[in-house]
């Protein structure tokens, strides 16, 4: 049992760091795509003489903040400012083109499950550690009889505490201005009735756990590369679970961990439909899987 707990904790810790790094990269690219020169009116009395200022737009709420050359230690020469403006604009356009390849919800960070439940991350980790480090999936396996209740009692605290530790360490290591890219909490809209979001979370997580376990076997039988599973599961990554169209994160432990690490607060009771939904989804997914023979 000690080896079981150590292996589980190690796999979850590695998964937390990898997915958080992926989230940082995707968030940073999105921020770069929104970086624009600060074209203030020179006749404005409030206009600053420094020309190499840029506005960074936040797609989630439309807010913006200014990056100033003086803060970055850049010279305030007009020629340098013009050159920097051109470089930043070109980079922003190129990044925007690159993000256009991705589905819109991924590019706008409205599909957190694409980051934390990405099959290109989960399947290689299963090959290495022997299990998929996803809590609804582990609950599904318990319902199928692959895990006992004693093992699940060890797994659940690990999946809640280890990501919290990983995100807290990242908060200590990363610069303050960069922290939000890594551990920004996942908050859902509360405009829908609580039960509606709960049903949506349960439904999509049940399908996700079944797909996560079944698709690789179907692909193996038909000689299809496992990497294409990401395309099959994308409709689930983009399935809206709140009134604002945000998709499921496929991990109640992540909602808790990110909230605690960033704000040192518990998850509000109004957000609990997104905590209970993935757990119920894992149970229902296991019941669906139990209807079919288990080749393993």
Secondary structure, DSSP 4 states (H G I P E B T S, - for coil): -HHHHHHHHHHHHHHHHHHHHHHHHHHHHHHHHTEEE----TTSTT--S----EEEE-TTT--EEEE-HHHHT----HHHHHHHHHHHHHHHHHHHHHHHTS-HHHHTT--HHHHHT-HHHHHHHHHHHSS---HHHHHHHHHHTSS-HHHHHHHHHHHHHHHHHHHHHHHHHS-HHHHHHHH--------S-HHHHHHHHHHHHHHHHHHHHHHHHHHHHTT--GGGHHHHHHHHHT-B-STT-PBP-S-HHHHHHHHHHHH--PPPGGGTHHHHHHHHHHHHHHHHHHTS----
